[in-house]
Every structure is written in C-alpha cells, then in structure tokens.
Amino acid sequence: MLHAVKKVEYIKDYELKLTFRNKDVKIVDLKNELWGLMFEPLKDIEYFKKVKTDGHTIVWPNEADFCPDVLHSMGKNAVEKKSKRTANN
C-alpha cells in the first residue's frame, strides 16, 4: 500500500509527527536514519526543522527525503483510537 504524507510537524530532537492521507498519525524518530552524504545536513537540528511535505513524503531544502511507506512502517501510532462507550456510562 502506498502511503502519502499530508502533514508534518516537528516535535523535538529528530522526532516528527506525520499525518498520512489515510488519516493515520505516526511519530517517527529519524535520529538513527541520518547517515550518508545527503542526510549529513539534517544532523544540524535547525536545518532538520526545515522539513516540509510535498504532498507525497517529507523533504528538506537539499532535496533529502524518505520513502513514505518506510516512514509509515517505522512510525509509532500517535493517536489512540477512541473506545466505544455504552449508553449507560
């Protein structure tokens, strides 16, 4: 299944909150994923904060990006589903 990132929010350190087109909301920590020449600038937290979405995935000014399916699978659910309540509660 192809996931698309609709919204990205910086949380702290190298953590981002991603909202996907299918309404899943995930927290991803990219601290251990920033290796290689393309991702070296992202180790500067001020540069990391410049993350945006292009409607498909997350991107930075140097065109570094991540596969949205990988982001979805590595992310932890940020919002718990509401439990159903009975009329007597």
Beta strands, then each sheet from edge to edge (+ up, - down):
strand 1: 5-12
strand 2: 15-20
strand 3: 25-29
strand 4: 52-53
strand 5: 58-59
strand 6: 76-77
sheet 1: 1+ 2- 3+ 6-
sheet 2: 4+ 5-
end
